[in-house]
Amino acid sequence: MDHNQNKHIRNPNSEKEMQQDKLAAVKAQKLKQMRTQQMNRMRRRQRTIAYLVSSTVVFLVILIILAILFHIDAGIGNKDQTERNFKIMLNDDSISKIKSDFKNGEHYVALSSLSDIYGYIISGDKNEMAITMNNKKNDNTAAFKVGTDEAVINGISVFLDAPSYLSGEELYIPASFFAKYVSDTSFIQKTKKHTEQATLRIQSKENAEKKPSKTKKGDVKNTEDKTTEKNNIISEKNNYTFKITGNKTTPAVSESGYYGKSVQNYEYKIDITNYEKFINPENKDQYLILINQDHPLTADYVPDSLTDLIFTRKDGRAVQKMQKAAAMSLEAMLKEAAANGFDTLSVTSGYRSYSYQKTLFDNQTASLKGQYGDKAQAKAAESVAVPGTSEHQSGLCADLHNLPEASQTFANTKEYKWLYENCAKFGFILRFPNGKQNVTGIIFEPWHYRFVGRYHAQKIMEQGLTLEEYMQSLKK
Ligand SMILES: [Zn+2]
């Protein structure tokens, strides 16, 4: 009973205990859960930290690799170690004491540095400065508007590659000006990885020709004479000229309204309609350009609109090309020749690049070296045009004949006679006529025809002039 009672009495207690136990169990459960959550949170945090640390490390490693990769360039870029080397060469001699500068990717030279070499006089003030070539020609002045890229050569506006600028009393202009606009001058620029080399090369023809006379035996001179002689060679005998002459934009021959008029007394067997606009260009002076030893083209001159010549000789050579107007006019001329029974004419040479002409010239010089020694180059110039002085670089002329090789005997053929009498109808002139070597500097070439457009071609052929003489006559 007691026991029962006890039990009975204890029962509620045990129920309480049980409840307490339950509560404790729940608490423990909750505690456990909390601990687990805490652990999870801690693990997550650790993972995040580990992730952050490792990704930072990876990022740093990438940065280091990139830094190593670009280290060399970055270092040199910062230090600007690009080596710049600007030379001025008179023939084969390097000229020292040149005031030069490099700005915005342009090589500059002070005007006074070249005055002795070219033999020019500098005049003007801080707004405008001019150089006047010390020779007998009338067209010989270039004026520079200080601080701008504007210049005027013999009355014609041109632009420098970069603005000129004053430094003290000195006017600095881009060195490329001389190569572009002064005769016997070229500018070569080579850029390798960290070196940039630019050379302004000035040719002194008389100096080169004079050399042999210096070695003459028994021709002993005192030093004063030699100095005077040298100065003469440099300042006067060279006669450097500007490549731009004033007559191009103001032709003395003015016949207004010429364009579009039908050409009297000219009859064609072929249909000339589609060729007319090429033979007789709207701007009749467009192709009236003198190219010779005194008026060379720059080494980088390449005509645009080079067009294949369908009358290129078919003996395996490359298809020859000319400027489009000249190519079309030549096509008309040779079609007309064929229509008149002269169908054996073909073109052996049209446009030639500067480098090709140089190869021809160098080969000729080499072949004469044994016989003429130091004089080989001058001798080569008698038969092969010095690079830059060949009309073939202009794409306005062509060699055409029906012989295996170009020869003066072509002048005896009826094909030549036809060409001579009819070339002007197609805008062409016989460029190197017989008996005019003293004017053109080139022997009689019955095969070489030059395009100038019909207007001027008629006048030149009618009067029996060379292009040199004709250009001169326009000045009067
Ligand atoms: Zn030729």
Boltz pocket constraint, residues with backbone or C-beta under 6 A from the ligand:
constraints:
  - pocket:
      binder: B
      contacts: [[A, 349], [A, 392], [A, 397], [A, 398], [A, 399], [A, 447], [A, 448]]
      max_distance: 6.0
